Structure formats: structure tokens, C-alpha cells
Amino acid sequence: MQPELKAAIRKMIQVELDAMHYYLKATELMQDEGAIFHFTLLAEEEREHAHSF
């Protein structure tokens, strides 16, 4: 695999993981159960996106 492609894939994975951590961190500050539920779902989707790469 070309180095540029590897670097791009690593960056895409990191973007997804950063988003996942953002959503999870945000849930720590929330009190609304509905918002927590949805942000947790978003975090899981980002984890799945990262895994797909």
C-alpha cells in the first residue's frame, strides 16, 4: 500500500475516533437521558466507522 494512502486512512480513522471521544465526553456533562442516549448512539456509529477502515 502506498505511504500516502496509509497516512490518509490513519487520518480518517483518527477523525472517527476523535468524534467518538467527543460524543462520549459530552455525555458526561449531560443530564437529559434522551440526549445521552443519542450521543451514545453517535459515538457507537463513529466507532463502527473507524472499524470499517
DSSP file (Angstrom, degrees, kcal/mol; ACC not computed):
  #  RESIDUE AA STRUCTURE BP1 BP2  ACC     N-H-->O    O-->H-N    N-H-->O    O-->H-N    TCO  KAPPA ALPHA  PHI   PSI    X-CA   Y-CA   Z-CA
    1    1 A M              0   0    0      0, 0.0     5,-0.0     0, 0.0     0, 0.0   0.000 360.0 360.0 360.0 140.6    0.0    0.0    0.0
    2    2 A Q     >  -     0   0    0      1,-0.1     4,-2.4     4,-0.0     3,-0.2  -0.374 360.0-124.5 -68.3 143.3    1.3    3.5   -0.9
    3    3 A P  H  > S+     0   0    0      0, 0.0     4,-2.5     0, 0.0     5,-0.2   0.860 111.0  54.1 -57.1 -37.1    2.5    5.6    2.1
    4    4 A E  H  > S+     0   0    0      2,-0.2     4,-2.2     1,-0.2     5,-0.1   0.901 109.4  47.5 -65.3 -39.6    0.1    8.4    1.1
    5    5 A L  H  > S+     0   0    0     -3,-0.2     4,-2.4     2,-0.2     5,-0.2   0.915 111.4  50.6 -67.5 -43.0   -2.8    6.1    1.2
    6    6 A K  H  X S+     0   0    0     -4,-2.4     4,-2.6     1,-0.2    -2,-0.2   0.923 111.4  48.6 -59.0 -44.8   -1.8    4.6    4.5
    7    7 A A  H  X S+     0   0    0     -4,-2.5     4,-2.3     1,-0.2    -1,-0.2   0.896 111.0  50.4 -63.9 -40.3   -1.4    8.1    6.0
    8    8 A A  H  X S+     0   0    0     -4,-2.2     4,-2.4     2,-0.2    -1,-0.2   0.906 111.3  48.0 -65.0 -41.6   -4.9    9.1    4.7
    9    9 A I  H  X S+     0   0    0     -4,-2.4     4,-2.5     2,-0.2    -2,-0.2   0.917 110.9  50.9 -65.6 -43.1   -6.5    6.0    6.2
   10   10 A R  H  X S+     0   0    0     -4,-2.6     4,-2.4     1,-0.2    -2,-0.2   0.915 111.1  49.1 -59.5 -42.0   -4.8    6.6    9.5
   11   11 A K  H  X S+     0   0    0     -4,-2.3     4,-2.4     2,-0.2    -2,-0.2   0.906 110.0  50.5 -64.5 -41.9   -6.1   10.2    9.5
   12   12 A M  H  X S+     0   0    0     -4,-2.4     4,-2.0     2,-0.2    -2,-0.2   0.908 111.1  49.0 -63.2 -41.4   -9.6    9.1    8.6
   13   13 A I  H  X S+     0   0    0     -4,-2.5     4,-2.5     1,-0.2    -2,-0.2   0.929 111.0  50.1 -62.2 -44.6   -9.6    6.6   11.5
   14   14 A Q  H  X S+     0   0    0     -4,-2.4     4,-2.8     1,-0.2    -2,-0.2   0.879 107.6  53.5 -64.2 -37.7   -8.3    9.2   13.9
   15   15 A V  H  X S+     0   0    0     -4,-2.4     4,-2.2     2,-0.2    -1,-0.2   0.924 110.7  47.2 -61.3 -43.8  -11.0   11.6   12.8
   16   16 A E  H  X S+     0   0    0     -4,-2.0     4,-2.3     2,-0.2    -2,-0.2   0.915 113.5  47.5 -64.3 -43.1  -13.7    9.0   13.6
   17   17 A L  H  X S+     0   0    0     -4,-2.5     4,-2.6     2,-0.2    -2,-0.2   0.884 110.0  53.0 -66.9 -38.3  -12.1    8.1   17.0
   18   18 A D  H  X S+     0   0    0     -4,-2.8     4,-2.2     2,-0.2    -1,-0.2   0.920 110.2  48.0 -61.3 -43.4  -11.8   11.8   17.9
   19   19 A A  H  X S+     0   0    0     -4,-2.2     4,-2.5     2,-0.2    -2,-0.2   0.910 110.3  52.3 -63.5 -41.9  -15.5   12.3   17.1
   20   20 A M  H  X S+     0   0    0     -4,-2.3     4,-2.3     1,-0.2    -2,-0.2   0.939 111.1  46.4 -58.7 -48.0  -16.4    9.2   19.2
   21   21 A H  H  X S+     0   0    0     -4,-2.6     4,-2.6     1,-0.2    -1,-0.2   0.869 110.0  54.8 -64.6 -36.1  -14.4   10.5   22.2
   22   22 A Y  H  X S+     0   0    0     -4,-2.2     4,-2.5     2,-0.2    -1,-0.2   0.950 109.8  45.9 -60.2 -49.6  -16.1   13.9   21.7
   23   23 A Y  H  X S+     0   0    0     -4,-2.5     4,-1.6     1,-0.2    -2,-0.2   0.907 114.3  47.8 -62.0 -42.2  -19.6   12.4   21.9
   24   24 A L  H  X S+     0   0    0     -4,-2.3     4,-0.8     2,-0.2    -1,-0.2   0.902 112.1  49.1 -66.9 -40.1  -18.7   10.3   24.9
   25   25 A K  H >X S+     0   0    0     -4,-2.6     3,-0.8     1,-0.2     4,-0.6   0.899 107.9  55.4 -64.7 -39.8  -17.1   13.2   26.8
   26   26 A A  H >X S+     0   0    0     -4,-2.5     3,-1.4     1,-0.2     4,-0.5   0.872 100.1  59.5 -60.9 -37.0  -20.2   15.3   26.0
   27   27 A T  H >< S+     0   0    0     -4,-1.6     3,-0.8     1,-0.3    -1,-0.2   0.799  94.9  64.4 -64.3 -26.0  -22.5   12.7   27.6
   28   28 A E  H << S+     0   0    0     -4,-0.8    -1,-0.3    -3,-0.8    -2,-0.2   0.765 105.8  44.4 -66.3 -23.4  -20.5   13.1   30.9
   29   29 A L  H << S+     0   0    0     -3,-1.4    -1,-0.2    -4,-0.6     2,-0.2   0.483  98.8  93.8 -97.7  -5.0  -21.8   16.7   31.0
   30   30 A M    <<  -     0   0    0     -3,-0.8     3,-0.0    -4,-0.5    -3,-0.0  -0.561  42.6-179.5 -93.6 152.6  -25.4   15.9   30.1
   31   31 A Q        +     0   0    0     -2,-0.2     2,-0.6     5,-0.0    -1,-0.1   0.551  58.5  97.1-117.0 -20.9  -28.3   15.3   32.4
   32   32 A D     >  -     0   0    0      1,-0.2     4,-2.5     2,-0.0     5,-0.2  -0.607  62.6-153.1 -76.3 118.2  -31.0   14.7   29.7
   33   33 A E  H  > S+     0   0    0     -2,-0.6     4,-2.5     1,-0.2    -1,-0.2   0.842  93.7  54.5 -62.6 -34.8  -31.4   10.9   29.2
   34   34 A G  H  > S+     0   0    0      2,-0.2     4,-2.3     1,-0.2    -1,-0.2   0.921 110.1  45.8 -64.8 -43.6  -32.6   11.4   25.7
   35   35 A A  H  > S+     0   0    0      2,-0.2     4,-2.8     1,-0.2     5,-0.3   0.913 112.4  51.2 -65.2 -42.4  -29.5   13.4   24.7
   36   36 A I  H  X S+     0   0    0     -4,-2.5     4,-2.2     1,-0.2    -2,-0.2   0.923 109.8  50.8 -59.9 -44.3  -27.2   11.0   26.4
   37   37 A F  H  X S+     0   0    0     -4,-2.5     4,-2.0     1,-0.2    -2,-0.2   0.935 113.3  44.2 -58.4 -48.4  -28.9    8.1   24.5
   38   38 A H  H  X S+     0   0    0     -4,-2.3     4,-2.5     1,-0.2    -2,-0.2   0.888 113.3  49.4 -69.6 -38.8  -28.5    9.8   21.2
   39   39 A F  H  X S+     0   0    0     -4,-2.8     4,-2.3     2,-0.2    -1,-0.2   0.855 109.7  53.0 -68.3 -32.8  -24.9   10.9   21.8
   40   40 A T  H  X S+     0   0    0     -4,-2.2     4,-2.2    -5,-0.3    -2,-0.2   0.904 109.1  49.4 -66.2 -40.8  -24.0    7.4   22.9
   41   41 A L  H  X S+     0   0    0     -4,-2.0     4,-2.3     2,-0.2    -2,-0.2   0.919 110.1  50.9 -62.0 -43.6  -25.5    6.1   19.6
   42   42 A L  H  X S+     0   0    0     -4,-2.5     4,-2.2     1,-0.2    -2,-0.2   0.910 108.8  51.6 -60.7 -41.7  -23.5    8.7   17.7
   43   43 A A  H  X S+     0   0    0     -4,-2.3     4,-2.1     1,-0.2    -1,-0.2   0.909 109.4  50.0 -61.4 -42.3  -20.3    7.6   19.5
   44   44 A E  H  X S+     0   0    0     -4,-2.2     4,-2.3     1,-0.2    -1,-0.2   0.890 108.6  52.4 -64.6 -38.9  -21.0    4.0   18.6
   45   45 A E  H  X S+     0   0    0     -4,-2.3     4,-2.4     1,-0.2    -1,-0.2   0.907 108.7  50.3 -63.1 -40.6  -21.5    4.9   14.9
   46   46 A E  H  X S+     0   0    0     -4,-2.2     4,-2.5     2,-0.2    -1,-0.2   0.888 109.0  52.1 -64.9 -38.1  -18.2    6.7   14.9
   47   47 A R  H  X S+     0   0    0     -4,-2.1     4,-2.5     1,-0.2    -1,-0.2   0.917 110.1  48.8 -62.4 -42.7  -16.5    3.6   16.4
   48   48 A E  H  X S+     0   0    0     -4,-2.3     4,-1.9     2,-0.2    -2,-0.2   0.895 109.5  52.3 -64.4 -39.5  -18.1    1.5   13.6
   49   49 A H  H  X S+     0   0    0     -4,-2.4     4,-0.9     2,-0.2    -2,-0.2   0.944 110.7  47.4 -60.6 -46.9  -16.9    4.0   11.0
   50   50 A A  H >< S+     0   0    0     -4,-2.5     3,-0.9     1,-0.2    -2,-0.2   0.912 110.8  52.3 -60.3 -42.5  -13.3    3.7   12.4
   51   51 A H  H 3< S+     0   0    0     -4,-2.5    -1,-0.2     1,-0.2    -2,-0.2   0.839 100.8  61.9 -63.0 -33.0  -13.5    0.0   12.5
   52   52 A S  H 3<        0   0    0     -4,-1.9    -1,-0.2     1,-0.3    -2,-0.2   0.760 360.0 360.0 -67.7 -23.3  -14.6   -0.1    8.8
   53   53 A F    <<        0   0    0     -3,-0.9    -1,-0.3    -4,-0.9    -2,-0.2   0.485 360.0 360.0 -78.6 360.0  -11.3    1.5    7.8
